[in-house]
Amino acid sequence: MHRPPPLFWTAVAGLALVGVSFGIARYGYGLFLPRMAETFGMDEPMQGLVASGSYASYVLATIGAAWASGRLGPRLPIALGVAAACGGAAIVAAADGLAALAVGVALAGASPGLVFPALSDWVSVVAREEGRNRLFAIMNSGTGAGVILAAPFALAPAALWQHAWGAFALASVLLGAGAIALAPPHPPKSASVGATRARSFRAADLVAPAALPLYASALVAGLTTAVYWTFSIATIFEAGGSLGGLARPEIAFWALTGVSGFVGALTGDAVNRRGLPLVTRGTLATIAAACLLIGLAPASGAAIAVSGAVFGAAFIFVTGLLGVWSLRVFRERPSAGFGATFLVFTFGAMIGPIVGGALSPALGREGVFVLAAAATLIPSLLPARAFARAPAVAPILSAPRSPTASEARSHPRSSAPPP
């Protein structure tokens, strides 16, 4: 009987892990926000504040996990990520007040921050260099799978919505167990004695002029996409949107967003064919269009469907593009630059719901989405040279190797947040 190769099970376990941590634990808040607001009497500013607490915990967890995974191996932070998803969902399920809800949402939001840096180390340990990108791409697609899996639970009667979070807690354990079992207990091996060592890392490397357009774009993209993830369902729900006669059109919209996210796997090919400036501008324009459709026509079935479909794909695209861009800018320090770029992205995501929630009473939710659409287009004004201000030819490197122990201590491992 033919048995699947070991990497098959690694890919499946990683995909399930990302689905639990990102698709459910992190983005489940936006899916259930209308029910949470009704149950706990949350106004718009409070809704944004609770969402931002989730992103803040994600930032802190990412920093801690990057340190732990590089020294103790991927298994520990992955186990902690599964525990955070389970514990956070359980607290939300049992919450009897706003404070408990906020704690549960923040703990669940820390889950992907614990998981993702460890995931990159896991891939580095088990796969050869030529297979790492494919393996990581498969795992990363779990965000869309998790979003799709969570959507039907939102169809539960209003009085039973917390039971869905109890199911999320159980799913976190069941789907995360395989990843805990398969994840390596030790970090990637150090370089061989004869390997060439790069110069020591300097903080000044991360604030070079070429990095500033990248950081500005990451900040804007994080801010506006977080507004979309947090408030889109609530905006459609409150506007009484319709979609093909469905009783809960916002749930179908959410599932459509998850399905279209799989298109993001084409990011690398698009950049190779069309170039980073053109693809980045097109992706930002697509996100802006998705926000504008929600802002102008949240009750229209056609607008809801198109917005969800294009945003799901564009969100995965933009995180991939930021990764490609950072690797161009930080050719000598790819992991440090990669980590810094996505910390800036997540900082934007942390402040986005606060700003959106604060502006909602004055502008209305629809006005916030129109403003987000305009803000998303700002990085598109950058000149083409700003997208690749780096040497045209990569420096000559020695044979592929893992980082030395001193390098591992010098800069964190991090990776992009899918959705």
VENNORTA-V481869 format. One record per residue. N is the residue number from 1. SS is DSSP state (hx for helix, st for strand, lp for the rest). PHI is phi in whole degrees, -180 to 180 (999 if undefined). NEAR is the number of other ideal C-beta (glycine too) atoms within 10 Angstrom. Layout:
BEGIN
N/SS/PHI/NEAR
N/SS/PHI/NEAR
END
This chain:
BEGIN
1/lp/999/2
2/lp/-73/4
3/lp/-107/7
4/lp/-61/9
5/lp/-65/9
6/hx/-55/10
7/hx/-66/17
8/hx/-61/11
9/hx/-69/14
10/hx/-62/23
11/hx/-64/23
12/hx/-64/17
13/hx/-65/23
14/hx/-67/28
15/hx/-61/21
16/hx/-64/23
17/hx/-64/33
18/hx/-65/27
19/hx/-60/28
20/hx/-69/33
21/hx/-76/34
22/hx/-90/27
23/hx/-65/26
24/hx/-108/30
25/hx/-64/36
26/hx/-86/30
27/lp/-90/25
28/hx/-63/28
29/hx/-61/26
30/hx/-63/23
31/hx/-64/27
32/hx/-101/23
33/hx/-56/22
34/hx/-58/20
35/hx/-69/21
36/hx/-63/24
37/hx/-63/18
38/hx/-67/12
39/hx/-70/18
40/hx/-110/18
41/lp/62/9
42/lp/-87/20
43/lp/-86/12
44/hx/-60/21
45/hx/-60/16
46/hx/-69/15
47/hx/-60/24
48/hx/-67/26
49/hx/-66/16
50/hx/-64/26
51/hx/-62/29
52/hx/-67/23
53/hx/-62/20
54/hx/-65/31
55/hx/-71/26
56/hx/-64/20
57/hx/-66/25
58/hx/-64/26
59/hx/-61/18
60/hx/-63/13
61/hx/-66/24
62/hx/-62/27
63/hx/-63/15
64/hx/-66/17
65/hx/-70/29
66/hx/-61/27
67/hx/-70/16
68/hx/-68/19
69/hx/-66/31
70/hx/-69/25
71/hx/-110/13
72/hx/-112/14
73/lp/99/20
74/hx/-69/32
75/hx/-62/20
76/hx/-62/18
77/hx/-63/30
78/hx/-66/30
79/hx/-62/19
80/hx/-67/21
81/hx/-66/30
82/hx/-65/24
83/hx/-64/18
84/hx/-66/26
85/hx/-63/33
86/hx/-66/23
87/hx/-64/20
88/hx/-64/29
89/hx/-64/30
90/hx/-65/19
91/hx/-66/20
92/hx/-62/28
93/hx/-62/18
94/hx/-100/14
95/lp/-60/20
96/lp/-117/10
97/lp/-162/9
98/hx/-66/15
99/hx/-62/10
100/hx/-65/14
101/hx/-59/22
102/hx/-62/21
103/hx/-64/18
104/hx/-63/25
105/hx/-64/26
106/hx/-66/23
107/hx/-66/24
108/hx/-63/33
109/hx/-66/30
110/hx/-73/29
111/hx/-56/32
112/hx/-66/34
113/hx/-65/29
114/hx/-74/30
115/hx/-81/35
116/hx/-68/31
117/hx/-60/30
118/hx/-67/31
119/hx/-62/30
120/hx/-66/22
121/hx/-68/28
122/hx/-58/29
123/hx/-62/24
124/hx/-63/20
125/hx/-77/17
126/hx/-95/20
127/lp/-119/17
128/lp/-71/9
129/hx/-57/9
130/hx/-70/8
131/hx/-100/12
132/hx/-68/14
133/hx/-61/12
134/hx/-66/14
135/hx/-63/20
136/hx/-66/20
137/hx/-63/15
138/hx/-64/19
139/hx/-61/28
140/hx/-63/26
141/lp/-69/21
142/hx/-62/29
143/hx/-58/30
144/hx/-62/30
145/hx/-63/22
146/hx/-66/32
147/hx/-61/30
148/hx/-64/19
149/hx/-64/20
150/hx/-74/26
151/hx/-55/23
152/hx/-61/12
153/hx/-67/20
154/hx/-72/19
155/hx/-81/11
156/lp/-60/15
157/lp/-53/8
158/hx/-53/9
159/hx/-71/9
160/hx/-113/11
161/hx/-62/21
162/hx/-69/19
163/hx/-64/13
164/hx/-63/21
165/hx/-72/26
166/hx/-63/15
167/hx/-66/15
168/hx/-62/26
169/hx/-62/22
170/hx/-66/13
171/hx/-62/22
172/hx/-61/29
173/hx/-69/15
174/hx/-66/11
175/hx/-83/24
176/hx/-89/25
177/hx/-61/15
178/hx/-63/16
179/hx/-66/29
180/hx/-63/19
181/hx/-69/11
182/hx/-91/19
183/lp/-64/26
184/lp/-63/18
185/lp/-82/10
186/lp/-124/12
187/lp/-72/22
188/lp/-55/22
189/lp/-65/12
190/lp/-73/15
191/lp/-68/19
192/lp/-68/11
193/lp/-61/6
194/lp/-85/8
195/lp/-70/15
196/lp/-74/9
197/lp/-103/12
198/lp/-76/16
199/lp/-66/8
200/lp/-66/8
201/lp/-73/17
202/lp/-125/11
203/hx/-61/8
204/hx/-62/7
205/hx/-61/16
206/hx/-86/19
207/hx/-119/11
208/lp/-64/15
209/hx/-54/9
210/hx/-65/16
211/hx/-84/22
212/hx/-65/13
213/hx/-62/18
214/hx/-63/25
215/hx/-65/21
216/hx/-62/16
217/hx/-67/27
218/hx/-64/27
219/hx/-63/21
220/hx/-65/23
221/hx/-63/28
222/hx/-63/26
223/hx/-64/23
224/hx/-75/29
225/hx/-69/26
226/hx/-68/28
227/hx/-59/29
228/hx/-65/27
229/hx/-59/25
230/hx/-81/26
231/hx/-110/27
232/hx/-65/27
233/hx/-61/25
234/hx/-63/24
235/hx/-67/25
236/hx/-64/28
237/hx/-60/20
238/hx/-73/17
239/hx/-81/17
240/lp/69/9
241/lp/-61/22
242/lp/-124/15
243/lp/-150/22
244/lp/60/9
245/lp/79/7
246/lp/-69/13
247/lp/-69/9
248/lp/-124/15
249/hx/-63/21
250/hx/-66/24
251/hx/-73/21
252/hx/-61/18
253/hx/-60/27
254/hx/-64/25
255/hx/-64/20
256/hx/-63/22
257/hx/-61/29
258/hx/-66/23
259/hx/-62/17
260/hx/-68/20
261/hx/-61/29
262/hx/-65/16
263/hx/-64/17
264/hx/-61/26
265/hx/-65/18
266/hx/-89/14
267/hx/-56/21
268/hx/-60/14
269/hx/-63/10
270/hx/-64/21
271/hx/-65/19
272/hx/-62/11
273/hx/-86/10
274/hx/-113/12
275/lp/92/13
276/hx/-64/17
277/hx/-59/18
278/hx/-66/14
279/hx/-68/22
280/hx/-64/26
281/hx/-63/17
282/hx/-64/15
283/hx/-67/27
284/hx/-64/23
285/hx/-65/16
286/hx/-67/18
287/hx/-62/25
288/hx/-60/21
289/hx/-64/17
290/hx/-62/30
291/hx/-65/26
292/hx/-65/18
293/hx/-62/22
294/hx/-68/30
295/hx/-69/23
296/hx/-93/14
297/lp/-144/17
298/lp/-70/23
299/lp/-98/15
300/lp/-88/18
301/hx/-62/17
302/hx/-64/11
303/hx/-65/21
304/hx/-61/27
305/hx/-64/17
306/hx/-66/16
307/hx/-60/28
308/hx/-63/28
309/hx/-65/18
310/hx/-76/20
311/hx/-69/26
312/hx/-56/27
313/hx/-71/25
314/hx/-67/28
315/hx/-65/27
316/hx/-65/26
317/hx/-61/25
318/hx/-67/28
319/hx/-68/26
320/hx/-66/23
321/hx/-65/26
322/hx/-61/24
323/hx/-65/19
324/hx/-62/18
325/hx/-61/26
326/hx/-64/25
327/hx/-68/16
328/hx/-72/19
329/hx/-75/24
330/lp/-107/24
331/lp/-65/14
332/lp/-88/15
333/lp/-130/22
334/hx/-64/15
335/hx/-71/24
336/hx/-66/22
337/hx/-66/25
338/hx/-61/23
339/hx/-63/24
340/hx/-64/24
341/hx/-60/27
342/hx/-83/25
343/hx/-71/20
344/hx/-64/23
345/hx/-57/26
346/hx/-72/23
347/hx/-64/18
348/hx/-61/23
349/hx/-66/29
350/hx/-71/22
351/hx/-86/17
352/hx/-57/30
353/hx/-64/28
354/hx/-64/19
355/hx/-64/20
356/hx/-62/28
357/hx/-66/25
358/hx/-69/15
359/hx/-85/19
360/hx/-59/21
361/hx/-60/11
362/hx/-87/9
363/hx/-98/15
364/hx/79/15
365/hx/-61/23
366/hx/-62/17
367/hx/-64/13
368/hx/-63/26
369/hx/-69/26
370/hx/-64/17
371/hx/-64/18
372/hx/-63/28
373/hx/-61/23
374/hx/-66/13
375/hx/-65/18
376/hx/-61/29
377/lp/-80/16
378/hx/-57/15
379/hx/-63/21
380/hx/-66/16
381/hx/-78/8
382/lp/-65/16
383/lp/-67/9
384/hx/-58/12
385/hx/-65/10
386/hx/-70/18
387/hx/-83/25
388/lp/-153/16
389/lp/-78/16
390/lp/-153/17
391/lp/-53/10
392/lp/-68/6
393/lp/-118/7
394/lp/-66/11
395/lp/-62/8
396/lp/-73/5
397/lp/-114/11
398/lp/-75/12
399/lp/-55/9
400/lp/-53/9
401/lp/-153/17
402/lp/-86/17
403/lp/-68/22
404/lp/-72/16
405/hx/-62/14
406/hx/-68/13
407/hx/-66/19
408/hx/-61/22
409/hx/-76/13
410/hx/-81/17
411/lp/-144/22
412/lp/-78/21
413/lp/-97/26
414/lp/-152/25
415/lp/-150/24
416/lp/-71/22
417/lp/-88/24
418/lp/-72/26
419/lp/-53/25
END
